[in-house]
C-alpha cells in the first residue's frame, strides 16, 4: 500500500512539473513581435476595419447600377351593401350575391440614377482612399506595438544586467561583513561598525529583490501587450550586448527625418486624408447640380369579381412604363452651402493634421537622436568613472582590512562604485534602444 502511494505521488509530481514547464515560454524580440502581430486585439480591430472599408468600396461601385425590385399585394375586400349581380346564360338566370372579393397586384420596378453631379463616382474614389487609409492604420498600429515591445524588451535586458551588478555588490558586502566579524573577534572593530556592514549587506539584498520585482512587472506588461492569456510565464532571450553596439555611429538627424517622411505610414495616411477632403468639397458642390434619374416597370392585377379567368386577367391588365426624372435644386435652406463650407474646413484641418504629424515625427526622431548622442557621451565618461571607482574601492578594501580606513569610508567607496556601474549600464542600454529606434524609423517598421 505504501509503495503504491509513493508511485501515485511520483506520477502526480511528474505531471505537475511537466505542466509547470509548459507554462513558461522563452521568447526573443522577433518572437514577441511576430506573436503580437497575430494576437494583439488592437491590431485585429484595425485589420477588421480595413476589411470593412473594402466592403464600402464594393457597395459604392454597386450604387452605379440600377436597382430592381419585385412586389406583390394580395388583399381581401368586403362590400356589405353590394347589390346582387344578375346574369343570363343560355336562358338561365343566375342571381348571385358577391360581397366578398379578392384582389392581387404584381409588379417589377427599376430605378437608375443617371447623373447626380458625379457624387456617386466621387464616393467611390473617396471610399478607395478610405480603404487605403485603413490599411495604413494597420501599419501604424503594428509599428506602435513593435516600438512598445522593443522598449519593454530592452528595459528588461537592462534590469537583468543590473541585477547581476547588484549581485556582485552583494558578494562584496558579504565578504566585508565576514571580515568585519573576524575583526570584531580580535577587538579591531566595534559592534556598531559590524552592524553597519550587516545593514549594507541587507540593503544590497533588498535592492536585488526590488530589481527582480521590476523585471516581473515589465514582463507582465510585455505579456499584456502580446495578449498572452493564462498562467503562462514569459522569459526572454538575453542576446549578447556589447559596448560596440551602443557606440555605433549615430546617423544624421536630417537624413533620418527625410527617410522617415518617405516611409512612415502615419504621414501617408494624413496625405490621403487631404485627398479625401478635396473629394468631400466636390461632393458637397454637387448639391447645387440637378439630378437625372430613370424609372421603369411593368405589372398586372387580378380581381375575383371579374368573369375572366386568372390567366386572362394577368394578360389583359398587363402594362409597362418608363420615364425620366429630373430634380433641380432651387432652395434647400442653406444645406448645400453649409456642407461646402464644412468640407473646406475639414480640408484645412487635414492639412493641419499633416503638418502636426510631421512635427511630431521630427520631435520623436530628434528625441531618439539626442538620446543616442548624449548616452554615448555618458557611456564614455561612465566607463572612465567605473575604472577609477573600481581601482579606488580595491585600494579602500585593502586599507580597511589593514585597519587604515574606517567603515564609513569603505561604504562610501562601495556606493560610488555601484552608482558608477549602474550609470554605465543605463547609458549603454539607452544608447542601444535609441539607435535601434532610429533604424526603425528609417526602415519602414523593420527592427
C-alpha positions in Angstrom: 0.0 0.0 0.0 2.8 2.3 0.9 4.7 1.6 -2.3 1.5 2.2 -4.3 1.1 5.6 -2.6 4.7 6.5 -3.4 4.2 5.6 -7.0 1.0 7.7 -7.4 2.7 10.6 -5.7 5.7 10.4 -8.0 3.4 10.3 -11.1 1.4 13.3 -9.8 4.6 15.2 -9.1 6.0 14.5 -12.6 2.7 15.7 -14.2 2.9 18.9 -12.1 6.5 19.6 -13.1 5.7 19.0 -16.8 2.7 21.3 -16.6 4.8 24.0 -14.9 7.5 23.6 -17.6 4.9 24.0 -20.3 3.6 27.2 -18.8 6.9 29.0 -19.2 7.9 30.3 -22.7 11.2 31.9 -23.7 10.8 34.5 -26.5 13.3 36.6 -28.5 12.5 40.1 -29.6 11.5 38.9 -33.0 9.3 36.2 -31.5 7.5 38.8 -29.4 6.8 41.0 -32.4 5.6 38.1 -34.5 3.3 36.8 -31.7 1.8 40.3 -31.1 1.1 40.7 -34.8 -1.0 37.6 -34.7 -2.8 38.0 -31.3 -2.9 41.7 -30.4 -6.5 42.8 -30.1 -5.9 46.4 -31.2 -4.2 45.2 -34.4 -7.0 42.7 -35.0 -9.6 45.5 -34.8 -7.5 47.6 -37.2 -7.4 44.7 -39.7 -11.2 44.2 -39.4 -11.8 48.0 -40.0 -9.7 47.6 -43.2 -11.9 44.8 -44.4 -15.0 46.8 -43.7 -13.6 49.7 -45.8 -13.1 47.3 -48.7 -16.8 46.4 -48.5 -17.7 50.1 -48.6 -15.8 50.4 -51.9 -17.7 47.4 -53.4 -21.0 49.0 -52.1 -20.2 52.4 -53.7 -19.4 50.7 -57.1 -22.7 48.8 -57.0 -24.6 52.0 -56.4 -23.8 53.0 -60.0 -26.1 50.1 -61.2 -29.9 50.3 -61.4 -31.9 48.8 -58.5 -34.6 46.3 -59.4 -37.3 45.1 -57.1 -40.4 42.9 -57.4 -43.6 43.5 -55.4 -47.0 41.9 -55.0 -50.1 42.7 -53.0 -52.9 40.3 -52.1 -56.0 41.8 -50.4 -59.4 40.6 -49.4 -62.3 43.1 -49.7 -65.9 43.3 -48.4 -68.9 45.3 -49.7 -71.8 44.8 -47.3 -74.4 46.8 -49.4 -73.3 45.5 -52.8 -76.4 44.7 -55.0 -76.9 41.3 -56.4 -75.5 40.5 -59.7 -78.0 39.1 -62.2 -76.6 37.3 -65.3 -78.4 35.2 -68.0 -76.6 32.3 -69.5 -78.2 30.1 -72.2 -81.6 31.3 -71.0 -80.8 30.6 -67.4 -81.0 33.5 -64.9 -78.3 33.5 -62.4 -78.8 35.8 -59.4 -75.7 35.7 -57.2 -74.7 37.8 -54.2 -71.0 38.8 -54.3 -69.9 40.8 -51.2 -66.5 39.3 -50.6 -63.9 39.7 -53.3 -60.1 39.2 -53.7 -57.5 41.5 -55.4 -54.0 40.7 -56.5 -51.3 43.0 -57.9 -47.9 42.1 -59.3 -45.1 44.3 -60.5 -41.4 44.7 -61.2 -39.8 48.2 -60.9 -36.3 49.6 -61.6 -34.7 52.9 -60.6 -31.4 54.2 -62.0 -29.5 57.4 -61.1 -28.0 58.5 -64.4 -26.3 61.6 -63.1 -26.0 63.3 -59.7 -23.2 65.7 -60.3 -20.7 62.9 -60.2 -21.4 62.5 -56.5 -21.6 58.7 -56.8 -18.3 58.4 -58.7 -16.6 60.7 -56.2 -18.0 58.5 -53.4 -16.2 55.5 -55.0 -12.9 57.5 -55.2 -13.3 58.6 -51.5 -14.1 55.1 -50.3 -11.0 53.8 -52.1 -8.9 56.4 -50.3 -10.5 55.4 -47.0 -9.7 51.8 -47.7 -6.0 52.7 -48.2 -6.1 54.8 -45.0 -7.4 51.8 -43.1 -4.6 49.6 -44.5 -2.1 52.3 -43.4 -3.8 52.3 -39.9 -2.9 48.6 -39.6 0.7 49.5 -40.3 0.6 52.4 -37.8 -0.8 50.1 -35.2 1.8 47.4 -35.9 4.6 49.9 -35.8 3.4 51.3 -32.4 3.2 47.7 -31.0 6.7 47.0 -32.2 8.0 50.1 -30.7 6.4 49.4 -27.3 7.7 45.8 -27.3 11.2 46.9 -28.2 11.3 49.4 -25.4 10.0 46.9 -22.8 12.4 44.2 -24.1 15.4 46.5 -23.7 14.2 47.7 -20.3 14.1 44.1 -19.2 17.6 43.4 -20.6 18.9 46.4 -18.7 17.3 45.3 -15.4 18.6 41.7 -15.9 22.2 43.0 -16.2 21.6 45.5 -13.3 20.7 42.5 -11.1 24.0 40.9 -12.0 25.8 44.0 -10.9 23.9 44.2 -7.7 24.7 40.5 -7.0 28.4 41.3 -7.4 27.9 44.1 -5.0 26.1 41.8 -2.6 29.0 39.3 -2.7 31.4 42.1 -1.8 29.1 43.2 1.1 29.0 39.6 2.4 32.9 39.4 2.3 33.1 42.8 4.1 30.6 41.6 6.7 32.5 38.4 7.3 35.8 40.3 7.5 34.2 42.7 10.0 33.1 39.8 12.2 36.6 38.4 12.2 38.0 41.9 13.2 35.3 42.1 15.9 36.5 38.8 17.5 40.1 40.1 17.7 38.9 43.5 19.0 39.8 45.6 15.9 36.2 46.6 15.1 33.3 47.7 17.2 29.8 46.1 17.1 28.4 49.3 15.7 30.7 49.1 12.7 29.8 45.4 12.1 26.1 46.3 12.3 26.7 48.9 9.5 28.3 46.2 7.4 25.3 43.9 8.1 22.9 46.7 7.2 24.8 47.3 3.9 24.5 43.6 3.0 20.8 43.7 3.7 20.4 46.8 1.6 22.1 45.1 -1.3 19.7 42.1 -0.9 16.7 44.4 -0.9 18.0 46.1 -4.0 18.2 42.8 -5.8 14.7 41.8 -4.8 13.4 45.2 -5.9 15.0 44.9 -9.3 13.7 41.4 -9.7 10.2 42.7 -8.9 10.5 45.4 -11.5 11.6 42.7 -14.0 8.4 40.7 -13.3 6.3 43.9 -13.7 7.8 44.7 -17.1 7.4 41.1 -18.2 3.7 41.3 -17.2 3.4 44.5 -19.3 5.0 42.6 -22.2 2.6 39.7 -21.7 -0.4 42.0 -21.7 0.9 43.7 -24.9 1.2 40.3 -26.6 -2.3 39.4 -25.5 -1.0 36.2 -23.9 -3.6 34.9 -21.6 -3.5 32.2 -19.0 -0.8 31.3 -16.4 2.0 31.3 -19.0 5.1 32.8 -17.7 7.3 34.9 -20.1 11.0 34.7 -20.2 13.2 36.5 -22.8 16.2 35.5 -24.7 19.2 37.6 -23.5 21.3 38.4 -26.5 24.9 39.5 -26.2 25.0 43.3 -25.8 28.4 45.0 -26.1 29.7 48.5 -25.8 30.4 48.4 -29.5 26.6 48.1 -30.2 26.0 51.1 -28.0 28.8 53.1 -29.7 27.7 52.6 -33.3 27.7 55.7 -35.4 24.6 57.8 -34.9 23.0 58.7 -38.3 22.5 62.3 -39.2 19.3 63.7 -37.8 18.1 65.3 -41.0 18.8 62.1 -43.0 16.7 60.0 -40.6 13.9 62.5 -40.8 13.9 62.7 -44.6 13.9 58.9 -44.9 11.1 58.7 -42.3 9.0 61.2 -44.3 9.1 58.8 -47.2 8.2 55.6 -45.4 6.2 56.3 -42.3 2.5 55.2 -42.8 1.1 57.8 -40.5 2.3 60.5 -42.9 0.9 58.7 -45.9 -2.4 58.3 -44.1 -2.5 62.1 -43.4 -1.8 62.8 -47.1 -4.6 60.6 -48.2 -6.9 62.4 -45.8 -6.2 65.7 -47.7 -7.1 64.0 -51.0 -10.3 62.7 -49.4 -11.2 66.1 -48.1 -10.8 67.5 -51.6 -13.4 65.0 -52.9 -15.7 65.9 -50.0 -15.7 69.5 -51.3 -16.6 68.3 -54.8 -19.4 66.1 -53.4 -20.8 69.0 -51.4 -20.8 71.2 -54.5 -22.9 68.6 -56.3 -25.8 69.7 -54.2 -26.2 72.7 -56.5 -26.5 70.5 -59.6 -29.6 68.8 -60.9 -30.1 65.0 -60.6 -31.3 62.9 -63.5 -32.9 59.5 -62.9 -34.6 56.8 -64.9 -37.5 54.6 -63.8 -39.1 51.7 -65.5 -41.6 49.0 -64.5 -44.3 46.6 -65.6 -47.1 44.9 -63.7 -50.6 43.4 -63.8 -53.5 42.6 -61.5 -56.4 40.2 -60.9 -59.8 40.5 -59.2 -62.2 37.7 -58.2 -65.2 39.8 -59.2 -64.2 39.6 -62.8 -65.8 37.0 -65.0 -62.4 36.4 -66.8 -60.1 33.7 -65.7 -57.0 34.4 -63.7 -54.7 33.9 -66.6 -56.8 36.1 -68.8 -56.8 38.9 -66.3 -53.0 38.7 -65.9 -52.7 39.2 -69.7 -55.4 41.8 -70.1 -54.2 44.0 -67.1 -50.5 43.8 -68.0 -48.9 47.2 -68.5 -45.4 48.7 -68.8 -44.0 52.2 -68.2 -40.7 54.1 -68.4 -39.7 57.6 -67.6 -37.0 60.1 -66.7 -37.0 62.2 -63.5 -35.1 65.5 -63.4 -34.7 67.1 -60.0 -33.4 70.7 -60.0 -32.5 72.2 -56.6 -33.9 75.7 -56.1 -33.7 76.4 -52.4 -32.5 73.8 -49.8 -32.4 76.1 -46.7 -28.6 76.6 -47.0 -27.9 72.9 -46.6 -25.5 72.7 -49.6 -23.7 76.0 -48.7 -23.2 74.7 -45.2 -21.9 71.3 -46.5 -19.4 73.1 -48.8 -18.0 75.3 -46.0 -17.7 72.4 -43.6 -16.0 70.4 -46.2 -13.5 73.2 -46.8 -12.9 73.4 -43.1 -12.2 69.7 -43.0 -9.8 70.2 -45.9 -7.8 72.8 -43.9 -8.0 70.6 -40.9 -6.5 67.7 -42.9 -3.6 70.0 -43.9 -3.0 71.0 -40.3 -3.1 67.3 -39.2 -0.4 66.5 -41.8 1.8 69.3 -40.6 1.3 68.2 -37.0 2.2 64.6 -37.8 5.4 65.8 -39.5 6.2 68.0 -36.4 5.6 65.1 -34.1 7.7 62.7 -36.2 10.6 65.2 -36.2 10.3 65.6 -32.4 10.2 61.9 -31.9 13.3 61.3 -34.1 15.1 64.2 -32.6 14.4 62.8 -29.1 15.9 59.4 -30.1 18.8 61.1 -31.8 19.6 63.2 -28.7 19.3 60.1 -26.5 21.7 58.2 -28.7 24.2 61.0 -28.9 24.1 62.0 -25.2 24.1 58.5 -23.9 27.2 57.6 -26.0 28.9 60.5 -24.4 27.7 59.4 -20.9 28.9 55.9 -21.6 32.4 57.1 -22.4 32.5 59.1 -19.2 30.9 56.3 -17.2 33.4 53.8 -18.3 36.3 56.0 -17.1 34.4 56.5 -13.8 33.8 52.8 -13.3 37.5 52.1 -13.8 38.5 54.8 -11.5 36.0 53.9 -8.7 36.9 50.2 -9.0 40.6 50.9 -8.5 39.7 53.3 -5.6 37.5 50.7 -4.0 40.0 47.9 -4.3 42.5 50.1 -2.5 40.0 51.0 0.2 39.3 47.3 0.8 43.0 46.6 1.3 43.4 49.6 3.7 40.2 48.6 5.5 41.5 45.1 6.1 44.7 46.6 7.5 42.7 48.9 9.7 43.8 52.1 7.9 40.3 53.0 6.7 37.1 53.1 8.7 33.7 51.6 7.9 32.2 54.9 6.6 35.0 55.4 4.0 34.6 51.8 2.8 30.8 52.0 2.4 31.1 55.4 0.7 33.6 54.0 -1.8 31.3 51.0 -2.4 28.3 53.2 -3.0 30.3 55.3 -5.5 31.4 52.2 -7.4 27.9 50.8 -7.5 26.4 54.1 -8.8 29.1 54.3 -11.5 28.3 50.8 -12.7 24.6 51.5 -12.8 25.2 54.8 -14.7 27.3 52.9 -17.2 24.6 50.2 -17.7 21.8 52.8 -18.0 23.8 54.8 -20.6 24.6 51.6 -22.6 21.1 50.4 -22.9 19.6 53.8 -23.5 22.0 54.3 -26.4 21.2 50.8 -27.8 17.5 51.5 -27.7 17.8 54.9 -29.3 20.0 53.6 -32.1 17.5 50.8 -32.7 14.6 53.2 -32.9 16.5 55.5 -35.3 16.9 52.4 -37.6 13.3 51.5 -37.1 12.1 54.9 -38.2 14.1 54.7 -41.4 13.3 51.2 -42.4 9.5 51.1 -42.5 8.9 49.1 -39.4 11.9 46.8 -39.7 13.6 46.4 -36.3 
